[in-house]
Amino acid sequence: MSKQIRVALDAMGGDHAPEETVKGAVLAVAENQNVIVYLFGKEDALQAELDKYKDADRSRLIVKACSEVVAMAEKPIVAIRAKKDSSLVKALEFVRDGEADAFVSAGSTGAVLVGGQTIIGKIPGIKRAPLAPLIPTKRGVSLLIDCGANVDPKPEYLLSFAQMGTVYMERVLGKKHPKVAIVNIGAEEEKGNALVKETMPLLKAEKGLNFVGSIEARDIPEGKVDVILTDAFTGNVILKLYEGLATSLIGIVKKGLLSTIRSKIGAALALPALKKSLSDFDAAKYGGAPLLGLKGLVVKTHGSSKSVEVKNSILQCETFGREDVNGAIREKLGK
């Protein structure tokens, strides 16, 4: 039997909590026998949700009572300091104290970023921790780093992001010598803003980094590279546009297939293959975005996450822990 992974879930975080977060936890423990989930939140609400699942393995779904909730609109630093008995803070402290191996939340991104770095703390030698989601591409998945944590990074931060992203892709996805590219407005080296131009020489000079140059946004869905490097502002715009366009295209395809009797007949024949293809481009399939470079694993999933994405974010922690990504980052970049 593999090592069990203990996940501290902020069960009150997100637009659909606690119903969808609890359901996601139930699905996760049912799918993987090596996962234990500690559900942090208001006890009565969590127990009521768990009672809906009569066949759930309650020995691996453990409620940790908290009296407070960090709301999406609250100022992150103020909320972390003031709400010491919130599900978010208590779950992070559980990881910090070694009681759990990973933290998952669909709650306030700002609070997760602040809490992750102040409560759990960064690996010594890591100056900034980036959010790094896997995004679907024509050839599989790529790692987008950063997408929400460092809006105005320095060039040396982007270099460390590239190194951490390389470790992640090697350990979690089994990619040998993953290709790294920096987001730019053209392939030519003279193009780009000051950040790109100052970062480029650092990436080119770093031994052991398979840096292949610039990548334009239109080439990202093709999956030409494994690690896509950018600042958090640009990365978040790419991620949101990516998700919105995918949803729109799926809607357009479905509308077209159901527009006439002939197309409906064709849709019935094509539906199984179409569902498979569309599911490969569903971001929920890949879980949340890990906050890399911390002493413990912190995974931020979308605020609008339903149970499937919560489940996949929890299961993602098992892979991350099994491959000891944090240990590899500490060995490569830590002091």
C-alpha positions as CSV (number, residue, x, y, z in Angstrom):
1,M,0.0,0.0,0.0
2,S,1.3,3.5,-0.9
3,K,1.8,6.2,1.6
4,Q,-1.4,7.9,2.6
5,I,-1.7,11.6,1.8
6,R,-3.5,13.8,4.3
7,V,-5.3,16.8,2.8
8,A,-6.6,19.7,4.8
9,L,-9.6,21.0,2.9
10,D,-11.0,24.5,3.4
11,A,-14.6,23.1,3.1
12,M,-16.2,26.6,3.6
13,G,-14.2,28.2,0.8
14,G,-15.7,28.9,-2.7
15,D,-19.0,29.9,-4.3
16,H,-20.6,26.5,-3.8
17,A,-19.3,25.5,-0.4
18,P,-20.0,23.4,1.6
19,E,-22.2,21.3,-0.7
20,E,-19.7,20.9,-3.6
21,T,-16.5,20.9,-1.4
22,V,-17.9,18.1,0.7
23,K,-19.1,16.2,-2.3
24,G,-15.6,16.6,-3.9
25,A,-14.0,15.2,-0.8
26,V,-16.4,12.2,-0.8
27,L,-15.6,11.5,-4.4
28,A,-11.8,11.8,-3.8
29,V,-11.7,9.2,-1.0
30,A,-13.9,6.9,-2.9
31,E,-11.5,7.0,-5.9
32,N,-8.2,6.8,-4.1
33,Q,-7.7,4.6,-1.0
34,N,-4.5,6.5,-0.1
35,V,-6.3,9.8,0.6
36,I,-7.5,11.1,3.9
37,V,-9.4,14.4,3.9
38,Y,-9.8,16.7,6.9
39,L,-12.8,19.0,6.3
40,F,-12.4,22.4,8.1
41,G,-15.6,24.4,8.6
42,K,-18.8,24.8,10.5
43,E,-19.5,21.4,12.1
44,D,-23.2,21.3,11.7
45,A,-23.1,22.3,8.0
46,L,-20.4,19.8,7.2
47,Q,-22.0,16.9,9.1
48,A,-25.3,17.6,7.3
49,E,-23.6,17.4,3.9
50,L,-21.7,14.2,4.8
51,D,-24.9,12.6,6.0
52,K,-26.1,12.7,2.4
53,Y,-23.5,10.0,1.5
54,K,-24.5,6.9,3.4
55,D,-21.8,4.8,1.7
56,A,-18.9,7.2,2.2
57,D,-15.8,6.1,4.1
58,R,-16.2,8.3,7.2
59,S,-13.0,7.1,8.6
60,R,-11.2,9.1,5.9
61,L,-13.5,12.1,6.0
62,I,-12.8,13.9,9.3
63,V,-14.5,17.1,10.3
64,K,-12.5,19.8,12.1
65,A,-14.8,22.4,13.6
66,C,-14.2,26.1,12.9
67,S,-16.4,29.0,13.8
68,E,-15.4,31.5,11.1
69,V,-15.2,31.8,7.3
70,V,-13.0,34.1,5.2
71,A,-15.2,35.7,2.7
72,M,-14.1,36.4,-0.9
73,A,-14.4,40.1,-0.6
74,E,-12.4,40.5,2.6
75,K,-8.9,42.0,2.6
76,P,-6.6,39.0,2.7
77,I,-4.1,40.3,5.3
78,V,-6.8,41.6,7.6
79,A,-8.8,38.4,7.3
80,I,-5.8,36.1,8.0
81,R,-4.9,38.2,11.1
82,A,-8.4,38.7,12.4
83,K,-10.1,35.3,11.7
84,K,-7.9,32.9,13.6
85,D,-10.7,30.3,13.9
86,S,-11.6,30.4,10.2
87,S,-11.6,27.2,8.1
88,L,-8.9,28.7,5.8
89,V,-6.5,29.6,8.6
90,K,-7.0,26.5,10.6
91,A,-6.5,24.2,7.6
92,L,-3.2,26.0,6.7
93,E,-2.0,25.7,10.3
94,F,-2.8,22.0,10.2
95,V,-0.3,21.7,7.3
96,R,2.2,23.9,9.0
97,D,2.1,21.8,12.1
98,G,2.7,18.6,10.1
99,E,-0.8,17.2,10.8
100,A,-1.6,17.2,7.0
101,D,0.5,17.0,3.9
102,A,-1.5,19.4,1.7
103,F,-4.0,22.2,1.8
104,V,-6.8,22.7,-0.8
105,S,-9.2,25.7,-1.0
106,A,-11.6,27.3,-3.5
107,G,-11.8,30.3,-1.3
108,S,-10.3,33.8,-1.6
109,T,-7.2,33.7,-3.8
110,G,-5.6,36.6,-2.0
111,A,-6.1,35.0,1.4
112,V,-4.7,31.7,0.2
113,L,-1.6,33.4,-1.2
114,V,-1.0,35.5,2.0
115,G,-1.8,32.6,4.3
116,G,0.3,30.1,2.4
117,Q,3.4,32.3,2.6
118,T,2.9,33.7,6.2
119,I,1.5,30.6,7.9
120,I,3.2,27.7,6.1
121,G,6.2,29.8,4.8
122,K,8.5,29.6,1.8
123,I,11.3,27.1,1.4
124,P,14.6,28.9,2.4
125,G,16.1,30.4,-0.7
126,I,12.8,30.9,-2.5
127,K,12.0,34.6,-2.8
128,R,8.5,34.4,-4.4
129,A,6.0,31.6,-4.7
130,P,4.0,31.4,-8.0
131,L,0.6,29.9,-8.8
132,A,1.1,27.3,-11.5
133,P,-2.0,25.6,-13.0
134,L,-1.9,22.9,-15.7
135,I,-3.8,24.0,-18.8
136,P,-5.0,21.7,-21.6
137,T,-3.4,21.8,-25.0
138,K,-3.5,20.0,-28.3
139,R,-0.6,17.8,-27.2
140,G,-1.6,17.2,-23.5
141,V,-1.0,19.8,-20.8
142,S,1.4,22.8,-20.2
143,L,2.2,24.5,-16.9
144,L,1.3,28.2,-16.8
145,I,3.5,30.0,-14.3
146,D,2.6,32.5,-12.8
147,C,-1.1,33.1,-13.0
148,G,-2.1,35.1,-10.0
149,A,0.6,35.5,-7.2
150,N,3.2,37.9,-8.6
151,V,1.9,40.8,-10.7
152,D,5.2,42.7,-10.9
153,P,8.0,40.1,-10.6
154,K,11.7,40.8,-11.0
155,P,13.7,38.9,-13.7
156,E,15.4,36.7,-11.1
157,Y,11.9,35.6,-9.8
158,L,10.9,34.5,-13.3
159,L,14.2,32.5,-13.5
160,S,13.3,30.7,-10.3
161,F,9.7,30.1,-11.6
162,A,11.2,28.4,-14.7
163,Q,13.3,26.2,-12.5
164,M,10.4,25.2,-10.2
165,G,8.2,24.6,-13.3
166,T,10.8,22.4,-14.7
167,V,11.0,20.3,-11.5
168,Y,7.2,20.1,-11.5
169,M,6.9,18.8,-15.0
170,E,9.7,16.3,-14.6
171,R,8.3,14.9,-11.3
172,V,4.5,15.1,-11.8
173,L,4.2,14.6,-15.6
174,G,7.4,12.6,-16.2
175,K,8.6,15.1,-18.9
176,K,12.3,14.8,-19.6
177,H,14.0,18.1,-20.2
178,P,10.7,20.0,-20.4
179,K,10.7,22.9,-22.8
180,V,10.4,26.4,-21.2
181,A,9.3,29.5,-23.1
182,I,8.5,33.1,-22.0
183,V,5.3,34.7,-23.1
184,N,6.0,37.5,-25.6
185,I,4.4,39.5,-28.4
186,G,6.7,38.0,-31.0
187,A,9.4,35.4,-31.6
188,E,12.2,37.9,-32.2
189,E,14.5,38.5,-29.2
190,E,14.3,42.3,-29.6
191,K,10.6,42.2,-28.9
192,G,9.0,42.4,-25.5
193,N,8.7,44.7,-22.5
194,A,11.5,45.5,-20.1
195,L,10.7,42.4,-17.9
196,V,10.9,40.0,-20.9
197,K,14.1,41.6,-22.2
198,E,15.8,41.5,-18.9
199,T,14.7,37.9,-18.1
200,M,15.7,36.4,-21.4
201,P,19.5,36.5,-20.8
202,L,19.1,34.8,-17.4
203,L,17.0,32.0,-18.9
204,K,19.5,31.5,-21.7
205,A,22.4,31.3,-19.4
206,E,20.9,28.9,-16.9
207,K,22.4,25.4,-17.3
208,G,20.0,22.6,-17.0
209,L,17.1,24.7,-18.2
210,N,15.7,23.7,-21.6
211,F,14.8,27.3,-22.6
212,V,13.5,27.6,-26.2
213,G,12.8,31.3,-26.4
214,S,9.5,33.2,-26.7
215,I,6.0,31.9,-27.2
216,E,3.1,33.9,-28.5
217,A,-0.3,33.5,-27.0
218,R,-1.8,32.0,-30.1
219,D,0.8,29.1,-29.9
220,I,-0.1,28.1,-26.3
221,P,-3.1,25.9,-27.2
222,E,-0.8,24.0,-29.6
223,G,1.2,22.7,-26.7
224,K,4.6,23.6,-28.3
225,V,6.2,24.0,-24.9
226,D,5.8,22.4,-21.4
227,V,6.4,25.4,-19.1
228,I,4.9,28.8,-20.0
229,L,6.6,31.6,-18.1
230,T,5.0,35.0,-17.4
231,D,4.1,37.5,-14.8
232,A,0.9,36.9,-12.8
233,F,-1.1,39.7,-14.5
234,T,-0.5,38.4,-18.0
235,G,-0.8,34.8,-16.9
236,N,-4.2,35.4,-15.3
237,V,-5.5,37.1,-18.4
238,I,-4.3,34.1,-20.5
239,L,-6.0,31.7,-18.1
240,K,-9.3,33.5,-18.0
241,L,-9.4,34.0,-21.7
242,Y,-8.5,30.3,-22.2
243,E,-11.3,29.1,-20.0
244,G,-13.9,31.5,-21.4
245,L,-13.1,30.7,-25.0
246,A,-13.2,27.0,-24.3
247,T,-16.7,27.3,-22.8
248,S,-17.9,29.5,-25.7
249,L,-16.6,27.1,-28.3
250,I,-18.2,24.1,-26.7
251,G,-21.5,26.0,-26.7
252,I,-21.1,27.0,-30.3
253,V,-20.4,23.3,-31.3
254,K,-23.4,22.0,-29.4
255,K,-25.7,24.7,-30.9
256,G,-24.5,23.8,-34.4
257,L,-24.9,20.1,-33.9
258,L,-28.5,20.5,-32.7
259,S,-29.5,23.1,-35.3
260,T,-31.2,20.7,-37.9
261,I,-32.5,17.2,-38.0
262,R,-29.6,16.1,-40.1
263,S,-27.0,17.6,-37.8
264,K,-28.8,15.9,-34.8
265,I,-28.4,12.5,-36.5
266,G,-24.8,13.2,-37.1
267,A,-24.4,14.4,-33.5
268,A,-25.7,11.1,-32.2
269,L,-23.1,9.3,-34.1
270,A,-20.3,11.7,-33.2
271,L,-21.2,12.3,-29.6
272,P,-19.0,9.7,-27.9
273,A,-15.8,10.9,-29.7
274,L,-16.8,14.5,-29.3
275,K,-17.4,14.2,-25.5
276,K,-13.9,12.6,-25.2
277,S,-12.3,15.4,-27.1
278,L,-14.1,18.1,-25.3
279,S,-13.3,16.6,-21.9
280,D,-9.6,16.8,-22.7
281,F,-10.0,20.6,-22.9
282,D,-11.9,20.8,-19.6
283,A,-9.7,22.7,-17.1
284,A,-11.6,21.1,-14.2
285,K,-10.1,17.8,-15.2
286,Y,-6.6,18.9,-14.0
287,G,-7.4,20.2,-10.6
288,G,-6.2,23.4,-9.0
289,A,-3.1,25.5,-9.2
290,P,-0.3,24.7,-6.7
291,L,1.5,27.5,-5.0
292,L,5.1,26.4,-5.6
293,G,8.1,27.0,-3.4
294,L,6.3,26.6,0.0
295,K,7.3,24.3,2.9
296,G,4.0,22.5,2.4
297,L,1.7,21.9,-0.6
298,V,-1.0,24.6,-1.1
299,V,-3.4,24.1,-4.0
300,K,-5.8,26.9,-5.0
301,T,-8.8,25.8,-7.1
302,H,-11.4,28.1,-8.8
303,G,-13.8,29.9,-6.6
304,S,-16.6,28.5,-8.8
305,S,-15.4,24.9,-8.5
306,K,-17.9,22.2,-8.4
307,S,-17.3,18.7,-6.9
308,V,-15.3,17.3,-9.8
309,E,-12.7,20.0,-9.7
310,V,-12.5,19.9,-5.9
311,K,-12.0,16.1,-6.2
312,N,-9.3,16.4,-8.8
313,S,-7.5,19.1,-6.7
314,I,-7.4,16.7,-3.8
315,L,-6.2,13.8,-5.9
316,Q,-3.6,16.1,-7.4
317,C,-2.0,16.3,-3.9
318,E,-1.5,12.6,-3.8
319,T,0.7,12.7,-7.0
320,F,2.5,15.8,-5.8
321,G,3.3,14.2,-2.5
322,R,4.3,10.8,-3.9
323,E,6.8,12.5,-6.3
324,D,8.1,14.8,-3.5
325,V,8.0,17.9,-5.6
326,N,8.7,20.1,-2.6
327,G,11.8,18.1,-1.8
328,A,13.0,18.4,-5.3
329,I,12.5,22.2,-5.4
330,R,14.2,22.5,-2.0
331,E,17.2,20.5,-3.3
332,K,17.4,22.5,-6.5
333,L,16.7,26.0,-5.3
334,G,16.8,26.0,-1.5
335,K,19.5,27.2,0.8
